[in-house]
Amino acid sequence: MTIVKRFIAGAVCPRCGEMDTLKMYRDDAREHRECVRCDFADSMALDGSDQPAGEIETRVNRGGKVELEPAQPLNFVPNPGSDKG
């Protein structure tokens, strides 16, 4: 039996965030998704019975701390030509 793999139009990979890189195919018991860019892969039973073993690693939940620069406050000065104020 030949397995036909099809791209999913408009789908975004949950790991790398790239659009139009996911392909899917089915075998006798499972439906599979794969990313051609980052080698992400997952599958689920066709009856939807099993759940993932844990959270998959994505670009959002990867380890590491993001350093932010201190924010500068904005001072709003009234317009000198206005009547209000």
PyMOL commands that set and color helices and strands:
alter all, ss='L'
color gray80, all
select strands_A, chain A and resi 6-7+22-26+30-35+41-45
alter strands_A, ss='S'
color yellow, strands_A
deselect
rebuild
show_as cartoon
